[in-house]
Amino acid sequence: MSIAILYNPEIQNYDFGLGHAFRGDRFVSFFQAYQEVFGADGDFKVIRHEELAWDEDLRLLHTPDYINILKAASLADEEPDDLNWPFLGYANRSEWGPKVGPSRQSLSVYVSQDNLDPATGRLPAGIEKAARAVVKNSMLAVDTVQQGRAEKAVGIGGGLHHAKAGYGEGFCIYNDVVIAGRHARKAYGLERILILDTDAHAGNGTCEAFYDDPQVLYIDLHQAGIYPGTGAAEEIGSGAGKGFTVNVPLVSGTGDGDYERIFDEIIIPLAREFRPQLIIRYGGSDPHFADSLTSLGLTMAGFEMIGAKMRQLAGELCVGCCVDLLCSGYTPEILPRAWLSLIAGLSGKTIQWPQPLSEPVYQRAAETEAVIRQVKTILQPYWKCMA
């Protein structure tokens, strides 16, 4: 089994500044842990590159106005002589004009407050370029498995699922998930893609992009009642895509066994009936019980189980191939271990983490039973397996 780890060092600049929940040092700490755990394992290969997404890649989702305003806002603090003009879309320095970025008022039309540096109230300098690196990394992860260069590809930094066509929010600038999915269809002619979102927050941007699309089965497990406030079980798509969006809202404390039951009773049956040609899963460590922004109940064993379920589905339905994207999580000491546990499950390996004596065991059996029953009832008209 070969697993490629896709990484562009530029993504370390995907950083919203001191005091913000999302810092770029998460990628450094992950690779330090990766070297300790899997660095000598021949089944893994780190592919480092410096490629960035072009405007035409970003336009698979985002509007030209949105791309241009973020480009200008992110580069307002840089000197014109330091800029890469072709990358920016300008022929030469004279087209750049004065060193002035968009005003805060105009920028607020395009990004939410939580996408700004808390210290300056501005889009962090260079973050737009880093977001392009994230997008290209996820696209290359798709290319890697579709071209047979590895059985599975893990894109580090991917999963920015809140960004919409013309608006960035929830720490997300460009939505690499949507772009990677549309790239898979455009470049490889795929007609059925399963996208599984296990981030603790509902993926409103990804959901919106595929809401009327029957070629994408989008399944989203997330904590109910927190940001962004979307993802009710009744949100199942529209038009031709009705029934192809599946939201599974979870109560606080939903733990390992609850997640496994949801996989066995909802995700796996739907995947078998849909028969995807490609599976893309994304989500990091924020469903962990100790995450600072959420209150779900996964342990490291739960993350490994999610990876193992993905390995099972990929082996059964996609000749072993799938893409995994890792980005989220807001407790620094938990994040690298959870990411590695996901990779371990995906690869069929096990990591023996030292367990704290006081680690709680979360279980919400009754609440999980209720949400499974609700989701099945809502989906019955669209899927035989939900009857």
TACORKA-V236716 format. One record per run of one state. SS is the DSSP state (A for helix, B for strand, O for the rest). FROM is the first residue (numbers start at 1). TO is the last residue. If there is no record, write none. Layout:
BEGIN
ss = {SS & SS}
from = {FROM & FROM}
to = {TO & TO}
END
This chain:
BEGIN
ss = {O & B & O & A & O & A & O & B & O & A & O & A & O & A & O & A & O & A & O & A & O & B & O & A & O & A & O & B & O & B & O & B & O & B & O & A & O & B & O & A & O & B & O & A & O & B & O & B & A & O & B & O & B & O & B & O & A & O & B & O & A & O & A & O & A & O}
from = {1 & 3 & 8 & 9 & 14 & 25 & 38 & 44 & 49 & 55 & 59 & 64 & 76 & 80 & 83 & 85 & 89 & 93 & 97 & 104 & 108 & 111 & 112 & 113 & 116 & 127 & 147 & 152 & 157 & 164 & 165 & 167 & 170 & 172 & 173 & 176 & 189 & 193 & 198 & 204 & 210 & 216 & 224 & 239 & 242 & 245 & 251 & 255 & 256 & 275 & 278 & 283 & 288 & 289 & 297 & 299 & 300 & 318 & 322 & 327 & 332 & 348 & 365 & 380 & 384 & 387}
to = {2 & 7 & 8 & 13 & 24 & 37 & 43 & 48 & 54 & 58 & 63 & 75 & 79 & 82 & 84 & 88 & 92 & 96 & 103 & 107 & 110 & 111 & 112 & 115 & 126 & 146 & 151 & 156 & 163 & 164 & 166 & 169 & 171 & 172 & 175 & 188 & 192 & 197 & 203 & 209 & 215 & 223 & 238 & 241 & 244 & 250 & 254 & 255 & 274 & 277 & 282 & 287 & 288 & 296 & 298 & 299 & 317 & 321 & 326 & 331 & 347 & 364 & 379 & 383 & 386 & 387}
END
